[in-house]
Amino acid sequence: MAASGSDGPARGGGLRARAARRRAEREEEKAARQRESDARRAHGGTPELPIEIDSPAAIEARALSQPCPRCLGSRLLVSHDAETVDGERLRVARLRCPRCGTEQRTWFRLHRSGPGLH
């Protein structure tokens, strides 16, 4: 009798554990989607809202300073290019997370200063 009584709760406990694990996975997926959405709306997330920088040399460090919005892992710089968007010359860093495979672009505008560049 003790053996059959111990099987029931173990099975039920396994189902509860699996349900809890699935619920946690759904919650993490929802949080990851929200972080990705937030990253797209933040400075650098679109060409319309680029991050202001003083030098192209700052792009790599700035782009890599933020974790992957999906899994919060570190990212790799795939490329750093100059592109013209709506007549404006911008820099774009293409990043990839080796952990989850998420690819992202971060946009930059070179801040121009000095005589005659106002």
Secondary structure, DSSP 8 states (H G I E B T S, - for coil): -HHHHHHHHHHHHHHHHHHHHHHHHHHHHHHHHHHHHHHHHSTTSSTTS-EEES-GGGHHHHHHTS--TTT----EEEEEEEEEETTEEEEEEEEE-TTT--EEEEEEEE---STT--
